[in-house]
């Protein structure tokens, strides 16, 4: 059994004004019980020794009804660019999206982990990618036929996986679960549950694996890792950074998680990152 702590954060204009609610999580076989209590322990700081790993959807940008409806603002891109420079390029976006899509969204000049750890690309460099499942086209075809008769169900094609989104058709959640689990079982694949999403992908690979791989590379090696994410798909990433002596921050509503700290949403994440940027530029530490 291990003990982790989840901190809920609110803050003012200065990172000295942070107020924290401590939540004690007792973890046994990934089952968590919480006992809320008060604490004044501060949020871990981003310093020049940090390797910063950031989930994308639901962490840096708000979740959208359709995957292609997300926009990366110029202000967000500038913030990430300046943080990357301060961290000597030890900043990476870790996403379930394909790297090709992340680049189309305008974040290709950062190190990227895509497709839940199955793809890696250093900034503006070729994509390193696992083998594509032979059965993926068959699975995609079956899901597209399924979605064609159910309003609001979207199929997201990816290089190494396929997502079935039901955000616009929540009444079909049970059917989406059934068809994805059936297809995954038939073709020896894995179903990854996300927010209003079931994704079929290879059994190997996750965000934690991608983070661990980057931490072996010269650019990231020797730094203290920090991962910020919002979804159950980020839990492997949280566990990876904790095992490497780093910190994990959950975004959104409190829930059972390996993460130690909690930020309320993407706006709070961006605000906190912005405070870290200004503090590091001012202090030069």
C-alpha positions as CSV (number, residue, x, y, z in Angstrom):
1,X,0.0,0.0,0.0
2,X,1.2,3.5,-0.8
3,X,-0.1,6.9,0.2
4,X,-0.4,9.9,-2.1
5,X,-1.8,13.4,-1.5
6,X,-4.2,15.3,-3.8
7,X,-4.2,19.1,-3.4
8,X,-7.0,21.3,-4.6
9,X,-5.7,24.7,-5.6
10,X,-7.2,28.2,-5.9
11,X,-5.0,31.3,-6.2
12,X,-4.9,35.0,-6.7
13,X,-2.7,37.1,-8.9
14,X,0.5,36.0,-7.2
15,X,1.7,32.4,-6.6
16,X,2.2,33.3,-3.0
17,X,-1.5,33.6,-2.6
18,X,-2.2,29.9,-3.2
19,X,-4.7,28.2,-0.9
20,X,-4.7,24.4,-0.8
21,X,-7.1,21.8,0.3
22,X,-5.4,18.5,1.1
23,X,-7.0,15.2,0.2
24,X,-5.4,12.0,1.5
25,X,-5.6,9.1,-1.0
26,X,-4.9,5.6,0.3
27,X,-4.0,3.5,-2.8
28,X,-4.2,-0.3,-2.7
29,X,-4.4,-2.1,-6.0
30,X,-5.4,1.2,-7.6
31,X,-8.5,1.5,-5.3
32,X,-8.5,4.9,-3.6
33,X,-10.3,6.2,-0.5
34,X,-10.2,9.9,0.3
35,X,-10.3,11.7,3.6
36,X,-10.3,15.5,3.0
37,X,-8.5,17.7,5.4
38,X,-6.8,21.1,5.6
39,X,-3.1,21.7,4.7
40,X,-0.8,24.6,3.7
41,X,1.7,22.5,1.7
42,X,2.6,24.5,-1.4
43,X,2.2,23.4,-5.0
44,X,5.5,22.2,-6.5
45,X,7.3,24.9,-8.5
46,X,8.4,24.7,-12.0
47,X,12.1,25.5,-12.0
48,X,14.8,25.4,-14.6
49,X,15.5,21.8,-13.5
50,X,11.9,20.7,-14.4
51,X,11.0,18.4,-17.4
52,X,7.4,19.6,-18.1
53,X,5.0,17.2,-19.7
54,X,1.6,18.5,-20.6
55,X,-1.6,16.7,-21.8
56,X,-3.4,18.7,-24.5
57,X,-7.2,18.3,-24.6
58,X,-8.8,19.2,-21.3
59,X,-5.5,20.4,-19.9
60,X,-4.1,23.1,-22.2
61,X,-7.3,23.6,-24.1
62,X,-11.0,23.1,-23.3
63,X,-12.6,19.9,-24.5
64,X,-14.7,20.4,-27.7
65,X,-17.7,18.6,-29.1
66,X,-15.6,17.5,-32.1
67,X,-11.8,16.8,-32.1
68,X,-11.2,19.3,-35.0
69,X,-13.0,22.1,-33.2
70,X,-10.0,22.9,-30.9
71,X,-8.0,26.0,-31.5
72,X,-4.5,26.9,-30.1
73,X,-4.4,30.6,-29.4
74,X,-1.4,32.7,-30.1
75,X,-1.1,33.6,-26.4
76,X,-1.0,29.9,-25.5
77,X,1.6,29.2,-28.1
78,X,3.8,32.1,-26.9
79,X,3.4,30.9,-23.3
80,X,4.6,27.4,-24.2
81,X,7.4,28.7,-26.4
82,X,8.8,30.9,-23.6
83,X,8.5,28.1,-21.0
84,X,10.3,25.7,-23.4
85,X,13.1,28.2,-23.7
86,X,13.3,28.7,-20.0
87,X,13.4,24.9,-19.5
88,X,16.1,24.4,-22.2
89,X,13.4,22.7,-24.4
90,X,12.5,20.2,-21.7
91,X,8.8,20.7,-22.5
92,X,6.6,18.1,-24.2
93,X,3.0,17.7,-25.1
94,X,1.7,14.2,-24.3
95,X,-1.6,13.4,-26.0
96,X,-3.9,10.8,-27.3
97,X,-4.0,12.7,-30.6
98,X,-1.8,11.7,-33.5
99,X,1.3,13.8,-33.8
100,X,0.3,14.8,-37.3
101,X,-2.9,16.3,-35.9
102,X,-1.0,18.1,-33.1
103,X,1.2,19.6,-35.8
104,X,-1.8,20.7,-37.8
105,X,-3.0,22.5,-34.7
106,X,0.2,24.5,-34.5
107,X,2.3,22.8,-31.8
108,X,4.8,21.0,-34.0
109,X,7.7,23.1,-32.7
110,X,7.5,21.3,-29.3
111,X,8.5,17.8,-28.5
112,X,5.4,15.6,-28.9
113,X,4.2,12.2,-27.6
114,X,1.1,11.2,-29.6
115,X,-1.3,8.3,-29.8
116,X,-1.0,7.5,-26.1
117,X,2.8,6.9,-26.2
118,X,2.9,5.0,-29.5
119,X,4.4,8.0,-31.3
120,X,7.2,10.3,-30.4
121,X,8.7,13.3,-32.2
122,X,11.3,15.8,-31.0
123,X,10.6,19.4,-32.1
124,X,10.3,19.7,-35.9
125,X,11.8,16.2,-36.3
126,X,10.5,13.0,-38.0
127,X,7.9,10.9,-36.1
128,X,9.0,7.7,-34.4
129,X,6.1,5.3,-34.6
130,X,5.1,1.8,-33.5
131,X,3.8,-0.7,-36.1
132,X,0.2,-0.2,-37.2
133,X,-2.2,-3.0,-36.3
134,X,-3.1,-5.1,-39.3
135,X,-6.8,-5.3,-38.2
136,X,-7.2,-1.5,-37.7
137,X,-8.9,-0.9,-41.1
138,X,-11.4,-3.6,-40.4
139,X,-12.1,-2.1,-37.0
140,X,-12.5,1.4,-38.5
141,X,-14.9,0.2,-41.1
142,X,-17.1,-1.5,-38.5
143,X,-17.1,1.6,-36.3
144,X,-18.0,3.9,-39.2
145,X,-21.0,1.7,-40.1
146,X,-22.0,1.8,-36.5
147,X,-21.8,5.6,-36.3
148,X,-23.6,6.1,-39.6
149,X,-26.9,5.0,-37.9
150,X,-26.5,6.9,-34.6
151,X,-26.7,10.7,-34.6
152,X,-23.9,12.4,-32.8
153,X,-21.5,9.5,-32.8
154,X,-18.1,10.4,-34.3
155,X,-15.3,8.2,-35.5
156,X,-11.8,9.6,-35.2
157,X,-9.2,7.9,-37.4
158,X,-5.6,7.9,-36.1
159,X,-2.5,6.3,-37.5
160,X,-2.3,3.6,-34.8
161,X,-5.8,3.6,-33.3
162,X,-9.4,4.7,-33.7
163,X,-11.6,6.7,-31.4
164,X,-15.4,6.5,-31.0
165,X,-16.7,9.7,-29.5
166,X,-20.2,9.9,-28.0
167,X,-20.1,13.4,-26.5
168,X,-22.9,14.5,-28.9
169,X,-24.8,11.2,-28.4
170,X,-24.5,10.2,-24.7
171,X,-27.5,8.0,-25.0
172,X,-25.4,5.5,-27.0
173,X,-22.6,5.1,-24.4
174,X,-23.6,1.5,-23.6
175,X,-23.7,0.5,-27.3
176,X,-20.4,2.3,-27.9
177,X,-18.8,0.3,-25.1
178,X,-20.2,-2.9,-26.3
179,X,-19.0,-2.6,-29.9
180,X,-15.5,-1.4,-29.0
181,X,-15.0,-4.1,-26.5
182,X,-16.3,-6.7,-29.0
183,X,-14.0,-5.5,-31.8
184,X,-11.0,-5.2,-29.5
185,X,-11.5,-8.8,-28.3
186,X,-11.9,-10.1,-31.8
187,X,-8.7,-8.5,-33.0
188,X,-6.5,-8.7,-29.9
189,X,-6.5,-5.0,-29.3
190,X,-7.2,-2.8,-26.3
191,X,-10.0,-0.4,-25.4
192,X,-8.9,2.8,-23.8
193,X,-11.8,4.7,-22.0
194,X,-11.5,8.4,-22.1
195,X,-13.9,11.4,-21.6
196,X,-17.0,10.6,-23.7
197,X,-14.7,8.3,-25.8
198,X,-13.8,4.7,-26.3
199,X,-10.5,4.2,-28.2
200,X,-9.3,0.9,-29.8
201,X,-5.5,0.7,-29.9
202,X,-2.7,-1.8,-29.6
203,X,-2.3,-3.4,-26.1
204,X,1.3,-2.0,-25.7
205,X,2.0,1.7,-25.2
206,X,0.6,4.4,-23.0
207,X,1.4,8.0,-22.0
208,X,3.7,6.8,-19.1
209,X,5.8,4.8,-21.6
210,X,6.2,7.9,-23.8
211,X,7.3,10.0,-20.8
212,X,9.7,7.3,-19.6
213,X,11.2,7.1,-23.1
214,X,11.8,10.9,-23.3
215,X,13.4,10.9,-19.8
216,X,16.1,8.6,-21.2
217,X,17.1,11.1,-23.9
218,X,19.8,13.8,-23.4
219,X,17.3,16.7,-23.7
220,X,15.3,15.5,-20.7
221,X,17.7,13.2,-18.8
222,X,18.5,14.2,-15.2
223,X,15.6,16.6,-14.9
224,X,12.7,16.4,-12.4
225,X,9.6,15.4,-14.3
226,X,6.2,17.0,-13.9
227,X,3.1,15.8,-15.7
228,X,-0.3,17.7,-15.9
229,X,-3.3,15.9,-17.3
230,X,-7.1,15.6,-16.9
231,X,-8.2,12.1,-18.0
232,X,-8.0,8.5,-16.9
233,X,-5.7,8.1,-19.9
234,X,-3.2,10.3,-18.0
235,X,-2.9,8.0,-15.0
236,X,0.0,6.0,-16.5
237,X,1.7,9.3,-17.0
238,X,1.1,10.3,-13.4
239,X,2.5,7.0,-12.2
240,X,5.6,7.3,-14.5
241,X,6.6,10.7,-13.2
242,X,6.0,9.7,-9.6
243,X,8.2,6.6,-10.0
244,X,10.9,9.0,-11.4
245,X,10.7,11.2,-8.3
246,X,8.6,13.9,-10.0
247,X,5.1,15.5,-9.5
248,X,1.7,14.8,-11.0
249,X,-1.1,17.3,-11.3
250,X,-4.7,16.4,-12.1
251,X,-6.9,18.8,-13.9
252,X,-10.7,19.0,-13.4
253,X,-13.0,17.6,-10.7
254,X,-11.5,15.7,-7.8
255,X,-11.5,11.9,-8.5
256,X,-9.5,8.8,-7.6
257,X,-6.1,9.4,-9.1
258,X,-2.4,8.8,-8.6
259,X,-1.8,12.6,-8.9
260,X,-0.8,14.6,-5.9
261,X,-2.3,17.9,-6.8
262,X,-5.4,19.3,-8.5
263,X,-6.1,22.4,-10.7
264,X,-9.7,23.2,-11.6
265,X,-9.5,23.4,-15.4
266,X,-7.5,24.5,-18.4
267,X,-7.9,28.2,-17.6
268,X,-6.3,27.6,-14.2
269,X,-3.5,25.5,-15.8
270,X,-2.7,28.3,-18.2
271,X,-2.8,30.9,-15.5
272,X,-0.5,28.8,-13.2
273,X,1.9,28.2,-16.1
274,X,1.9,31.9,-16.8
275,X,2.8,32.7,-13.2
276,X,5.6,30.2,-13.4
277,X,6.9,31.8,-16.6
278,X,6.9,35.3,-15.1
279,X,8.5,34.1,-11.8
280,X,11.3,32.3,-13.7
281,X,12.0,35.2,-16.0
282,X,12.1,37.6,-13.1
283,X,14.2,35.4,-10.7
284,X,16.3,33.7,-13.4
285,X,16.3,30.5,-11.4
